[in-house]
Amino acid sequence: MFDDFFVRALVAGIGIAVMAGPLGCFVIWRRMAYFGDTMAHSALLGVALSLLLDLNLMVAVFIVAASVSLLLLFLQRRGALSTDALLGILSHSALSIGLVIVAFMTWVRIDLVGFLFGDILAVSESDIDIIWGGGILVIFAIVYLWRPLLASTVNPELAEAEGMKPERARLFFMLLMALVIAIAMKIVGILLITSLLIIPAATARRFSSSPEIMAVLASVIGALAVTGGLFGSLHWDTPSGPSIVVAALALFVLSLLPIGRRRLEAASHSTPGGHH
Amino acid sequence: MLNFRSPETTPLVRLNNAGVRRNGRWLVRGVEFSISPGEIVTLIGPNGSGKSTTAKTAIGVLKADEGFVERKAGLKVGYVPQKLAVDWTLPLTVERLMTLTGPLKGREVEEALSATGVLHLAKAEVQHLSGGEFQRALLARAIARKPDLLVLDEPVQGVDFSGEIALYELIKQIRNRTGCGILLISHDLHIVMAETDTVVCLNGHVCCRGTPQAVSQSPEYQKLFGRRAASTLAVYSHNHDHTHLPDGRVLHADGSITEHCYPGDGHHHDEDDNVHDHGDDCGCGHHSRLHGFELKEKRDV
């Protein structure tokens, strides 16, 4: 049905954007942008391991990203180093170990640039099944976990006091992140996955009056960015990941222009803080 | 005074010699109290004395490292935390805040918001509220779910004096109307809500406990606070003869420093004081004068 590589990339990309929308909202609400980066960077270690052990690529990436997030949770509990420092260590060492392992495997030739920045030619029809199957799973999980996730984002202690399980919600959230990273890697590329989570969500903020509206809008804006980016990538022969990010950025800049009736001061109200 | 407690009522929550330790240091130890339906318990104590820790232990957010906590099966808690900062990236109106931890009918939301006087702010984003408005919204959220136990961690912070009186009156009404138990953490060491049944003073341990002295009985306080406040506020007068230092050591009234504040360390000079009317188990040498009218804490350190 999708005999054209471009249509395949488009269908896959839109699927990724739809699931990245609500997840990306939580990433910015919970200030976990750098955390998402760390998980994404560890994906290259997953790529290396999948080649080394002859595992399915997405499965290997999912396992490695999930393990890294659990490792971080464990190290945070020990409390020896700040989360910032831990993320810095994990992020770059996972990426580097992956690159080193790949370099050692002289018998395989892999397109490193494709993994790092995305490659629209890489999407197969079975990938599309996985993306949309996984995407539906992610959306269902988010809908199911919405209230505990949102409540523990506002205040974990309040959520726990009133009978929710913020730790469990957090764990599921990290598994969903790992799943999205594993699925999105081929199109957006390891280095740029987090931007597909963050930029559409940040763009949606200005036009949203409730968390639910923001989550849906982030998906829509993400899908627009993917469509625009892929057309750009095809037209100018640029890597798909950066093209999508540039398109997302263009939408974000447009959202900052003083048009529409929503007040901008809501967004510029509390300037410091924000993301790492 | 209304009394909802009857002898056969089982307490909503009971702490038995509860203690919480973090990084090898006891944040709070040996805490004992219970809250029954309709009862108001107020925790007071200086900063870092373990008030919030105790409240969180009572509702199960923190686990007791020693002793134990009994909670009534299926206990429904309404919680107003001490600090709650909502990131500006999260679009959250007051109305949406109300259903944060569970669904509510529109009528229930309206009732709670008008009870705390912030119904007109239902559509406002929480980040744009003033401190007092936000506290009222949080209180509305906690009462809207009709809890068995309402836990309020410094609910009057950021609220001006008349707002404080109004909030205390509201808390009293909520107790009288719903019969829920209330655990209140006070930011003030001496002034507590008049309706409080039990005051528990913490300083890493239970220093003393008692009932407050109603302000309304003293003409001087009536003059100082005004008639309305005088029926709402009460004084809990007490003295401590030692201060807990940040490193866990104890500074005594005579200027000496010891590792702990247990009895028999030679730094407590008023152990034979007749006014010392709390239990022998405390042994920290302070005295609590429930009938005193001193406004300022008499600290001779």
Interface residues (C-beta under 8 A of the other chain):
Chain A: I28 W29 R31 G79 R147 L150 A151 T153 V154 N155 E157 L158 A159 E160 A161 E162 G163 M164 A201 A202 R205 S208 S209 S210 P211 I213 M214 A266 A267 H269 S270 G273 G274
Chain B: N23 K56 I59 G60 V61 K76 V77 G78 Y79 P81 L84 V86 D87 W88 T89 L90 P91 L92 T93 R96 L97 L100 T101 G102 E125 Q127 H128 R145 V151
